[in-house]
Amino acid sequence: MKYYKHPQALVETDNIGEETRIWAFSHILPGATIGENCNINDHTFIENDVILGNNVTVKSGVYIWDGARIKDNVFIGPNVTFTNDLRPRSKQYPDHFLETVIEEWASIGANSTIIAGVTIGKYAMIGAGSVVTKDIPNNSLWFGNPAKFIDYICNCGEKINSDLVCVKCSKQYELNNSILGEKND
């Protein structure tokens, strides 16, 4: 086996990359795809139509439903809640579930709720306990209920100053049509 599966995990898919670790009481359905070097913590559930990239961390108590597309190097904190249907009814299912995309290097804080159909941009950070109801741009920090824009952040996770320079690593950024990106010299 190219990945580690705790003896008390239920893993029904063979679509799992090398060096991934799946811990106790996790349940992964047969249609799920899990990348390389992921860490799937205890008490998680991953449904069929879910794709996790490489180097993804899923902390304990997270349920990931059909339609989730989680890219490389994403951090999902404990007890994060994903949804996939804006009008759920018992025993009534949509033709397809909404797609929720978490872009590369995004981090989602503990106990946050991600409403179906949103995209969280690259290097974005969602504060603990937030409710994400709309798309989140790259390199931005959001928190609250509903989540509100707080500041721009560097790829390293630190806030950037008013000159759009990271106070920790000195990386320079620029705004282009209200979208933050690395400054090209």
C-alpha positions as CSV (number, residue, x, y, z in Angstrom):
1,M,0.0,0.0,0.0
2,K,1.4,3.4,-1.0
3,Y,-0.4,5.3,1.7
4,Y,-1.1,4.8,5.4
5,K,-4.5,3.8,6.6
6,H,-5.3,3.4,10.3
7,P,-6.9,0.0,11.0
8,Q,-10.0,1.7,12.2
9,A,-10.4,3.9,9.1
10,L,-12.9,2.9,6.4
11,V,-11.4,3.7,3.0
12,E,-13.4,2.6,0.0
13,T,-11.4,4.3,-2.8
14,D,-8.1,3.2,-4.4
15,N,-7.6,6.7,-5.7
16,I,-5.1,7.8,-3.0
17,G,-1.7,9.3,-3.6
18,E,1.6,8.1,-2.0
19,E,2.5,9.1,1.5
20,T,-1.0,10.2,2.4
21,R,-2.0,9.4,6.0
22,I,-5.6,8.5,6.9
23,W,-6.3,8.3,10.7
24,A,-8.9,6.5,12.8
25,F,-12.6,6.7,12.3
26,S,-12.3,8.4,8.9
27,H,-14.6,7.3,6.1
28,I,-13.7,7.9,2.5
29,L,-16.3,6.8,-0.1
30,P,-15.4,4.9,-3.3
31,G,-15.5,7.9,-5.8
32,A,-13.2,10.2,-3.8
33,T,-9.8,11.2,-5.1
34,I,-7.1,12.1,-2.6
35,G,-3.7,13.4,-3.6
36,E,-0.2,12.7,-2.4
37,N,1.2,13.5,1.1
38,C,-2.2,14.4,2.5
39,N,-3.1,14.2,6.2
40,I,-6.7,13.1,6.9
41,N,-7.3,13.3,10.6
42,D,-9.6,11.3,12.9
43,H,-13.4,11.5,12.5
44,T,-13.6,12.8,9.0
45,F,-16.0,11.9,6.1
46,I,-15.2,12.4,2.4
47,E,-18.0,11.8,0.0
48,N,-17.8,10.4,-3.6
49,D,-17.5,13.5,-5.9
50,V,-14.6,15.1,-3.9
51,I,-11.1,15.9,-5.2
52,L,-8.3,16.7,-2.8
53,G,-5.0,17.8,-4.2
54,N,-1.5,17.1,-2.9
55,N,-0.3,18.1,0.6
56,V,-3.8,18.9,1.9
57,T,-4.4,18.8,5.7
58,V,-7.9,17.9,6.9
59,K,-8.1,18.2,10.7
60,S,-10.5,16.2,12.8
61,G,-14.3,16.4,12.5
62,V,-14.5,17.7,8.9
63,Y,-17.1,16.4,6.5
64,I,-16.5,17.1,2.8
65,W,-19.5,16.6,0.6
66,D,-20.0,16.0,-3.1
67,G,-18.8,18.9,-5.3
68,A,-15.8,19.9,-3.2
69,R,-12.6,20.7,-5.2
70,I,-9.7,21.3,-2.8
71,K,-6.4,22.2,-4.5
72,D,-2.8,21.6,-3.4
73,N,-1.4,22.7,0.0
74,V,-4.8,23.6,1.5
75,F,-5.3,23.6,5.3
76,I,-8.8,22.8,6.6
77,G,-9.1,23.4,10.4
78,P,-11.0,21.2,12.8
79,N,-14.8,20.9,12.5
80,V,-15.0,23.0,9.3
81,T,-18.4,22.5,7.7
82,F,-18.9,22.3,4.0
83,T,-22.3,22.4,2.3
84,N,-23.3,21.5,-1.2
85,D,-27.0,22.3,-1.6
86,L,-28.5,25.8,-1.1
87,R,-32.1,24.4,-0.9
88,P,-31.8,21.0,0.9
89,R,-34.9,18.9,1.5
90,S,-34.9,15.4,3.0
91,K,-34.8,12.7,0.3
92,Q,-34.9,15.3,-2.6
93,Y,-31.6,15.6,-4.4
94,P,-30.5,18.1,-7.1
95,D,-29.4,17.0,-10.5
96,H,-25.9,18.0,-9.5
97,F,-24.4,19.5,-6.4
98,L,-22.9,22.9,-6.4
99,E,-19.1,23.0,-6.9
100,T,-17.1,24.6,-4.1
101,V,-13.4,25.4,-4.9
102,I,-10.7,25.9,-2.4
103,E,-7.6,27.2,-4.3
104,E,-3.9,26.5,-3.6
105,W,-2.5,27.4,-0.2
106,A,-5.8,28.6,1.2
107,S,-6.3,28.1,5.0
108,I,-9.7,27.7,6.6
109,G,-9.9,28.2,10.4
110,A,-11.6,25.9,12.9
111,N,-15.4,25.7,13.0
112,S,-15.9,27.8,9.9
113,T,-18.9,27.1,7.5
114,I,-18.4,27.2,3.8
115,I,-21.6,27.7,1.9
116,A,-22.1,25.7,-1.3
117,G,-20.8,27.1,-4.6
118,V,-18.1,29.6,-3.4
119,T,-14.5,29.8,-4.4
120,I,-11.8,30.6,-1.8
121,G,-8.8,32.1,-3.6
122,K,-5.1,31.3,-3.5
123,Y,-3.4,32.0,-0.2
124,A,-6.6,33.3,1.3
125,M,-7.2,32.8,5.0
126,I,-10.6,32.3,6.7
127,G,-10.6,33.1,10.5
128,A,-12.0,30.6,12.9
129,G,-15.7,30.4,13.3
130,S,-16.4,32.3,10.1
131,V,-19.4,31.8,7.7
132,V,-18.2,32.1,4.1
133,T,-21.2,33.1,1.9
134,K,-19.4,34.5,-1.2
135,D,-16.2,34.2,-3.2
136,I,-13.0,35.1,-1.4
137,P,-10.2,36.8,-3.4
138,N,-6.6,35.6,-3.4
139,N,-4.3,36.8,-0.6
140,S,-7.0,38.1,1.6
141,L,-8.0,37.6,5.3
142,W,-11.7,37.3,6.1
143,F,-13.6,36.5,9.3
144,G,-17.0,36.8,11.0
145,N,-20.6,35.8,10.3
146,P,-21.0,36.5,7.5
147,A,-17.2,36.6,6.8
148,K,-16.0,40.1,6.0
149,F,-12.8,41.4,4.4
150,I,-10.2,42.3,7.0
151,D,-7.0,42.9,5.2
152,Y,-4.6,41.7,2.4
153,I,-2.1,39.0,3.4
154,C,1.2,37.8,1.9
155,N,1.7,34.3,0.6
156,C,3.5,33.6,3.9
157,G,0.3,34.4,5.8
158,E,1.3,37.8,7.3
159,K,-0.6,41.0,6.7
160,I,0.9,43.4,4.2
161,N,1.3,47.1,4.9
162,S,-0.3,50.1,3.2
163,D,2.6,50.1,0.7
164,L,1.5,46.5,-0.2
165,V,4.7,45.0,1.2
166,C,4.9,42.1,3.6
167,V,6.1,43.1,7.0
168,K,7.7,39.7,7.5
169,C,9.3,38.6,4.3
170,S,9.3,41.9,2.3
171,K,7.5,40.4,-0.7
172,Q,6.0,43.2,-2.8
173,Y,2.4,43.2,-4.1
174,E,0.3,45.3,-6.4
175,L,-3.5,45.8,-6.9
176,N,-4.8,45.3,-10.4
177,N,-8.6,45.8,-10.8
178,S,-8.9,45.2,-7.0
179,I,-7.1,41.9,-7.2
180,L,-3.9,41.5,-5.3
181,G,-0.9,39.9,-7.0
182,E,2.8,39.7,-6.6
183,K,4.6,42.7,-8.0
184,N,6.7,41.9,-11.1
185,D,9.9,43.8,-11.4
